[in-house]
Amino acid sequence: MGKPIHVLSGPNLNLLGTREPEIYGRDTLADVQARCEARAAALGHAIVFRQSNHEGQLIDWVQEARTEASALIINPAGYGHTSVALLDALKTLAIPIVECHLSNPAARERFRHRSYVSPVAAGVVSGFGPFSYELAVRAALRLAQEHRAAADRSV
């Protein structure tokens, strides 16, 4: 087993299950984490799953992922639309990045249509509720395998 996939969730995602369930569903973040861990384990990998309401903490974890992760999944929540600092941290990564959203930002308010994460992400999974995270895990694992294979070929 190689390095784990790091899964980071931004502000207010700790309130999943109770915050706007008509948009985000009734599953809690703990439910989402359990399904991500099960999906990764079934494929022989581990997950490091974290959530913070604090931009600086998310940036610290992104920086940690530079050496500790094989790929990064990030649901930046509101910071995706506002944080140049988060973008700058993500730009330091040499591992695959997958952006993840429970809802479809393009189908919501106009201010949600711009993402500072998308330009550095290999792809975006959005609009599938909690299943978005599981799809992101599958994508990140695939990208991490391709990334490792490319690195092995260049040696």
N, C-alpha and C positions, 0 to 999 in steps of 0.2 A: 504494500500500500504506500503510495506516495504522499506528498503533502496534502493536507485537507483543503476543501473548498471553504472559503470564508463567505458567510452570508451576513450582510449588514442591513439593518432596517433603521430608518430614521424616525423623526419625531412623530408622536401620536400613535405609532403602530403598536405600542404597548396597550392601547385601548381597543384593539381589535375585538370584535364580538359585542361590544357595547357602543362604540362610536359609529354613528351613521350606518347601521347594519344594512339599510337598503342600498348602500353603495358598496360597502366593504364586506358584507356578509356577517354571519354569526360565529364563525370560527375564531378562536383566540390565537394570539401569536404563539402560545405554547402548542396548540394544535398544528399550526403551520410548521413549527420547528420539528415536531415529532414526525410529520409526514416527510419533510426534507431529509431528516436523519435516516428514516427507513428507506427512502428512495436511494440515497447515496450508499447506505450499507448493503442494499441488495446488489449494487454494482461494485462493491468492494472498496468503497471510499468512506472517508469521514467528513463531517461538517463541523465547522466552528460557527455557531449561530449567535449573533449579538444584536441588541437594539439599544439606541440611545436617543434621547431628546436633545442632546447637546452636539452642536456642530463640531467643536474641537475634539470631542471624544471620537466621533466618526472619522475625523481626519487622522487621529492617532492610530485608529484601527486600520485605516487604509495604508498608512505608512508601515505598520506591522506586517501587513499582507505582502509587502514587497519581498520579504525573505521567508515568510512562514506559510504562504498559501500557494496552491497550484493554479487557482483562479479565484475571482471575486464576483460575487453576486451582490448588487446593491439596490435596495429600494430606498432612494434618498428622500422619499416623501416630499414635503414642501421645500426642502433644501435643493432638490433637483431643479427648481425654477428660480432659485435665488443665489446659490452659493458658488461664486467664482473660486473661493478657497478650496471647496471640495473638488472642483474640477482640477485645480492645480495639483492637489494631492493625487488624484486619479491618474494624471498625466505622468507621474513618476513610476507607475507600474509597468513591468515588462511581461505581466501575466494577462490572460484574457479577462475581460470585464463584461458582465452581463447586467444590464439594467432591468429592473423588475418593478412592475406596478400591479396592484390588485385591480384597479379600475383602468379604464382607457382614457388617459389624459387628453387625447385628441377629441374625445366626445364630451369633454367637460368645459369648464370656463376657459375663456381665451388665455388667461394668464398661465394656465397649465399646459399650453401647447408648446412652450419652449422649454427644453431641457438642457441644462449645462452638463449633464452626464452623457447624453447620447453621442456627442462627437467623439468620445473616447471609448465608447462601448462597442464590443463586437456585434452586439445585437440587443434588442429590447423585447421583453415579454410583458404584455400588458392586457388587461381586460378580462382575465379568466378567474378573477377572485383569488382565493387562496391557492388554486391550482397553478396560478402564474409562477409561484415559487417552485413547485415541483418541476414545471417545464424548464424553468431557469436552471435548476440543478442538473437536469439532463443535458441542457445546452452547455453549461459550464464544464461538466465532466468530459463531454466530447471535445470541446475547445482545448481543455487542458491536455488531453491525450494527443491531439494534433500538435499542440505547442511543444510537448515533450519530444514527439517524433521528429519534428523539424529541428529541434536543438540537437538531438542525437545524430541526425544526418549531417549537421554542420561541424561536428567534432571530428 
